[in-house]
Amino acid sequence: MTDTSHTGHTGDEAQEAANDMMTPAMRLLELQTQHRALDTRIHEMYQYPYQNQILLQRLKKEKLRLKDAIERLKDEMIPDLNA
């Protein structure tokens, strides 16, 4: 749980405020870096025969969430050619 007593903001709100200062290209790079890091961690977990299945499932869901966010951001950055 995030301590909000000092700032009055949650970690998510602080992250959103930080994201407002980032250009779309910077945000895209950050998301892609996080996605690759998760991919590496998931791959490493498969090296162990008794990996934590719940953690592995959560990491895969987060990786998919990041992939979707990357695609949405790319769509926003590239003008719609069909318009």
C-alpha positions, 0 to 999 in steps of 0.5 A: 500500500502506498503511503499518501500522508505526506503528499496526499497523492497515491503512487499512481497519481504521482506516476501520471503527473510524471507521465504528463511531463514526458513526450509520447516518444519518451513514454513509448520508450519507457513502456518498451523497456518495461516490456522487455524487462518483464519478458526477460524475467518471465524467460528466466523463470522458465529455467526453474522447474518449480517456478511460482506459477501465480507470479508467472501468471501476474508477470504475463498479464502485466506484460500483456497490459504493457503491450496493449499500452504500447500499441495504444500509444503508437496508434495515438502517435501515428495519424490515422491514414483512413481519416 
